[in-house]
Amino acid sequence: MPRKIKIPLIICASILVLSMAFAAGCILPVSSSATPTSGPNTALVKEAWDTLTTKYVVPAKADQATLNAGAVRGMVDSLNDPYSAYFNADEYKLENSSFQGSFGGIGAQVGLNKDNQPVILSPIPGAPAEKAGIQTGDIILAVDGKSTQGLSVTETVMLVRGQPGTTVKLLIQHPGTTAPVEISIVRAQISSPSVTAQMKGSIVYIKITSFTQVTNDELGKAFSTLDLKNATGIIIDLRDNPGGIVTTVVDVASHFIKQGVIITLRDNQGHTTSDSANPNGVFTDLPMVVLVNQFSASGSEVLSGALQDYKRATIAGTVTLGKGSYDSFFQLSDGSAIYLTIGRWITPNGREIEGKGITPDYTLTQTGDDEIQWAIDYLNKPK
């Protein structure tokens, strides 16, 4: 399974699709459970187990599967890590589908804000979330009556997602308001490209919303339709991009960086591994501007950080989220899995961005299309 960067928000973030991009650390390949360095207090665990299974007032609720899941979930929750989470077998299958480019849900990217509240990054145009009135910056206070306070991104996402045709009720606080509103949304099957591209005069404009298994292929197809031969510059729009698969990020970066390290990963023992540029398809050395904002996280920070370190692109916008950790799924014997933060990632020049983010070369006060116009004007300025 490819490595993924759920550098969500505070991310991982997700398309709820909501797909997670958690978004939001780097998701590495699925691993088997680690060999423990020391065992749990099994006597205490057995004592609690026996008490629950023999004394609880409703014996049917104290079944083995329920208690096992509760025990594992409780251990993960005790870490108080906004990215780590427990998935039961069905949830784990659903989460894996998020990176295929098609998902079931409401059609919006989600992450955590700096107060650790789940927030909408951007609704997918035409998807149920947008049609229902969901806006960028909306805080999700509750899902079907369950408060999101204290929940990880993953746990919030799992509450929102569900089968197409079913309804989910979100308690939402819109930006700049104090009174929350409840919004009912009918879930749908969402298929949305992660890459859109067009020519803006002589400037190539490419919007990347996340890094899925098909993003690099979509980018390659976009290159084939664009007039790169007569182009004078490229804009890569990573605003509200929560991240995704790390190998995809490396492949995308390799269209603009011919050689050298793209990302270095350091685990909890201090060991490091690096992924270098992997030339594939089109390579271009056209001048570039990369647009970022406070919701650019994880994989989008990896890409913008590498392009900045190699002085390959001008980064413009606002400071990014600062999701500098990476994560991995550890599948358990019953098909469930633990999603666990296991290390930090570093830019090619050795920068750690956890809690700091990528500082743009130019801080912009413009928003929306005005930022795109700024980038066009910058690339068109006489050099």
GIURRA-V519246 format. One record per backbone hydrogen bond with DSSP energy under -0.5 kcal/mol. CO is the residue of the C=O (numbers start at 1). NH is the residue of the N-H. Records with the same first field share a line. If there is no record, write none. Layout:
# GIURRA-V519246
CO: NH ; NH
This chain:
# GIURRA-V519246
3: 247
4: 6 ; 27
5: 7 ; 244 ; 299
8: 24
12: 24
13: 21
14: 20 ; 110
16: 106
18: 16
20: 14
22: 8 ; 13
23: 13
24: 8 ; 22
25: 6 ; 27
26: 5 ; 28 ; 327
27: 4
28: 329
31: 331
34: 36
40: 42
41: 45
42: 46
43: 47
44: 48
45: 49
46: 50
47: 51
48: 52
49: 53
50: 54
51: 55
52: 56
57: 59
58: 61 ; 62
59: 62
60: 63
63: 67
64: 68
65: 69
66: 70
67: 71
68: 72
69: 73
70: 74
71: 75
72: 76
73: 77
74: 78
76: 79
77: 80
80: 82
82: 153
85: 339
87: 337
88: 92
89: 93
90: 94
91: 95
92: 96
93: 97
94: 98
95: 98
96: 99
97: 100 ; 102
98: 101
99: 213
101: 192
103: 105 ; 190
105: 188
106: 129
107: 124
108: 16 ; 17 ; 18
109: 121 ; 122
110: 14
111: 119
112: 10
113: 116
117: 113
118: 140
119: 111
120: 137
122: 109
124: 127
127: 131
128: 132
129: 134
130: 133
135: 138
138: 120
139: 141 ; 173
141: 148
142: 171
143: 146
145: 147
146: 143
148: 151
152: 156
153: 157
154: 158
155: 159
156: 160
157: 161
163: 166
166: 187
168: 170 ; 185
169: 144
170: 172 ; 183
171: 141 ; 142
172: 174 ; 181
173: 139
174: 177
178: 180
181: 172 ; 183
183: 170
185: 168 ; 187
187: 165
188: 105 ; 190
189: 191
190: 103
194: 209 ; 210
196: 207
198: 205
199: 201
200: 203
202: 232 ; 233
203: 200
204: 206 ; 235
205: 198
206: 208 ; 237
207: 196 ; 209
209: 242
210: 212
211: 245
212: 215
214: 218
215: 219
216: 220
217: 221
218: 222
219: 223
220: 224
221: 225
222: 225 ; 226
223: 226
226: 228
227: 230 ; 231
228: 231
233: 204
234: 289
235: 206 ; 237
236: 238 ; 291
237: 208
238: 241
240: 242
241: 297
243: 211
244: 5
245: 249
246: 250
247: 251
248: 252
249: 253
250: 254
252: 255
253: 256 ; 257
255: 284
260: 277
263: 275
264: 346
265: 273
266: 344
267: 270
271: 267
273: 265
275: 262 ; 263
287: 234
288: 314
289: 236 ; 291
290: 316
291: 238
292: 318
293: 296
295: 297
296: 321
297: 300
298: 301 ; 302
299: 303
300: 304
301: 305
302: 306
303: 307
304: 308
305: 309
306: 310
307: 312 ; 313
308: 311
313: 315
314: 290
315: 361 ; 362
316: 292
317: 364
322: 324 ; 355
324: 345
326: 342 ; 343
327: 28
328: 340
329: 31 ; 331
330: 338
332: 335
336: 332
337: 87
338: 330 ; 340
339: 85
340: 328
342: 268
343: 326
344: 266
345: 353
346: 264
347: 350
351: 347 ; 353
353: 356 ; 357
357: 359
358: 320 ; 360
362: 317 ; 364
367: 370
368: 371 ; 372
369: 373
370: 374
371: 375
372: 376
373: 377
374: 378
375: 379
376: 380
377: 381
378: 381
